């Protein structure tokens, strides 16, 4: 679960920073939240992609962040033995932390969609930046649903030395 979340978190974090790098310019640096105000009016596709990354970082369903957090939280809740209480406490702390983080991420989305732009950013039209945004967005959405999520679970399980079944097959076998 941890390796899966690291891959998912990496794609959404790189994507969020790629949006900032795409919008940033020498004339108009993007340094604070107010610099993306009104982005939905000036660059609706870039705002939508940034909102996708923010929602995934929160853990909204149908994003890789949700799947990763689901696996982490329920993995910690299912630990048997003497350490179960410790892991359940960690899961509770993680859930509280995710809720607090959600406020910060939703604030960025609210600024992009609900505020008027102070000065519209003029993004550079560079192919590597657009390609990075597209790949990260595809991973953020694709890692949340089978078959890509099952493939990543198998790959991370084999990397960790665990031979596990996919969640769908495990449930059907029981």
Secondary structure, DSSP 4 states (H G I P E B T S, - for coil): -HHHHHHHHHHHHHHHHHHHHHH--SSS---SGGGGTTHHHH-HHHHHHHHHHHHHHHT-TTSHHHHHHHHHHHHHHT--STTHHHHHHHHHHHHHHHHHHHHHHHHHHHHHHHSPPSS-------HHHHHHHHHHHHHHHHTTSTTHHHHHHHHHHHHTT-----HHHHHHH-
